[in-house]
Amino acid sequence: MKAELYNLEGKKIKQIALPIQFDEPIRQDLIKRAFITLQLSSRTPYGAYELAGKRYSSYVSKRRRKYKGIYGRGASRVPRKVMTRRGTQFYYVAATTPFSVGGRRAHPPKSEKIWSRKINIKERRKAIRSALAATFNLDLIKLRGHKTDIPSIVIDSKIESKNKTKDIKKILISLGLDKELARTEEKQIRSGRGKSRGRKYKTKSGILFVVSKECPLMKSASNLPGLDVSKINELNVNLLAPGSIPGRLTIYTEDSIKALEKNKLFLNNKK
C-alpha cells in the first residue's frame, strides 16, 4: 500500500510505501472485541458498604413469654428494632430485611466485582493492525461521518515542532479539512441525567494525529475540539476506532511511519 506525502503547505511531495501493518484485512469483529476489553478494563469498581442496612440490632421472636417477642400481638414475623418502650410494651419498626422501609438492599452492587477483561496479545495486535488499515479506506472514513474527499494522509515531520494552535489549524485548512474542523466544532446537549453529572455536552471525534515522539504538537493540536494526538507506540483501538467503528481520519507524520516500520510495532513476530 502507498500513500501521498504532503508538506506543510498542503501540497503533495511524493508517494511513500506504507509498512506491512497497513496490509491487514479489516476485521470489525476483532476491533469491537478489543474496544470492549479496553472500555471494561477502564471502569472504576464501585459498590455498597457491606454493613449498609445492618448497623443496628434487630430481633424477631414468636415464642411464648419471650422478652421483646411478638407472640399474640398479631404482627408479622419480620425482624424489628425497638424505637421506644414502656416496660414490656415496645414500639417496633421493621428493619434489616430488604422488603422493609429502611432495610438493606437485597442485591447491592459489590465492590469486589472484577470489571476488567483480558484479550490475547495476538488478537489485540491484529485488531490494531486492522484499525490502522481502515484509516486508509475512504469508504469507511466517510461512513464514520468525516467530511473529506481524501483518505488519511502522511505529512512532513516538521509539523511535530509546531507549538501554536493557529498554525495547526492553518495547515489543516490547507489540506482541505476545513469542513471536518467545522463538523467537530458542533456540540449538542446530552439527553438524560448526564447533563447534571459533568458531561452536559457531546462532541464528535475528529482527526487523529499520530506522531513519533513527545513533541510540542501534542499540546498545540489537542486544543482543537474533537482532535486527538498520540505517539505511534501508544496507539490503541479506542483512538483508531472510537466506538468500535473503524475508519477514523488520521494524519501520520513521516517519522511515525518510519518508527512503525523500524520497530515492527504491533506485529506478532515482534521480539
Rosetta blueprint (number, residue, H / E / L):
1 M L
2 K E
3 A E
4 E E
5 L E
6 Y E
7 N L
8 L L
9 E L
10 G L
11 K L
12 K E
13 I E
14 K E
15 Q E
16 I E
17 A E
18 L L
19 P L
20 I H
21 Q H
22 F H
23 D H
24 E L
25 P L
26 I L
27 R L
28 Q H
29 D H
30 L H
31 I H
32 K H
33 R H
34 A H
35 F H
36 I H
37 T H
38 L H
39 Q H
40 L H
41 S H
42 S L
43 R L
44 T L
45 P L
46 Y L
47 G L
48 A L
49 Y L
50 E L
51 L L
52 A L
53 G L
54 K L
55 R L
56 Y L
57 S L
58 S L
59 Y E
60 V L
61 S L
62 K L
63 R L
64 R L
65 R L
66 K L
67 Y L
68 K L
69 G L
70 I L
71 Y L
72 G L
73 R L
74 G L
75 A L
76 S L
77 R L
78 V L
79 P L
80 R E
81 K E
82 V E
83 M E
84 T E
85 R E
86 R E
87 G L
88 T L
89 Q E
90 F E
91 Y E
92 Y E
93 V E
94 A E
95 A L
96 T L
97 T L
98 P L
99 F L
100 S L
101 V L
102 G L
103 G L
104 R L
105 R L
106 A L
107 H L
108 P L
109 P L
110 K L
111 S L
112 E L
113 K L
114 I L
115 W L
116 S L
117 R L
118 K L
119 I L
120 N L
121 I H
122 K H
123 E H
124 R H
125 R H
126 K H
127 A H
128 I H
129 R H
130 S H
131 A H
132 L H
133 A H
134 A H
135 T L
136 F L
137 N L
138 L H
139 D H
140 L H
141 I H
142 K H
143 L H
144 R L
145 G L
146 H L
147 K L
148 T L
149 D L
150 I L
151 P L
152 S L
153 I E
154 V E
155 I E
156 D L
157 S H
158 K H
159 I H
160 E H
161 S H
162 K L
163 N L
164 K L
165 T H
166 K H
167 D H
168 I H
169 K H
170 K H
171 I H
172 L H
173 I H
174 S H
175 L L
176 G L
177 L L
178 D H
179 K H
180 E H
181 L H
182 A H
183 R H
184 T H
185 E H
186 E L
187 K E
188 Q E
189 I E
190 R L
191 S L
192 G L
193 R H
194 G H
195 K H
196 S H
197 R L
198 G L
199 R L
200 K L
201 Y E
202 K E
203 T E
204 K L
205 S L
206 G L
207 I L
208 L E
209 F E
210 V E
211 V E
212 S L
213 K L
214 E L
215 C L
216 P L
217 L H
218 M H
219 K H
220 S H
221 A H
222 S H
223 N H
224 L L
225 P L
226 G L
227 L L
228 D E
229 V E
230 S E
231 K E
232 I H
233 N H
234 E H
235 L L
236 N L
237 V H
238 N H
239 L H
240 L H
241 A L
242 P H
243 G H
244 S H
245 I L
246 P L
247 G L
248 R L
249 L L
250 T E
251 I E
252 Y E
253 T E
254 E H
255 D H
256 S H
257 I H
258 K H
259 A H
260 L H
261 E H
262 K H
263 N L
264 K L
265 L L
266 F L
267 L L
268 N L
269 N L
270 K L
271 K L
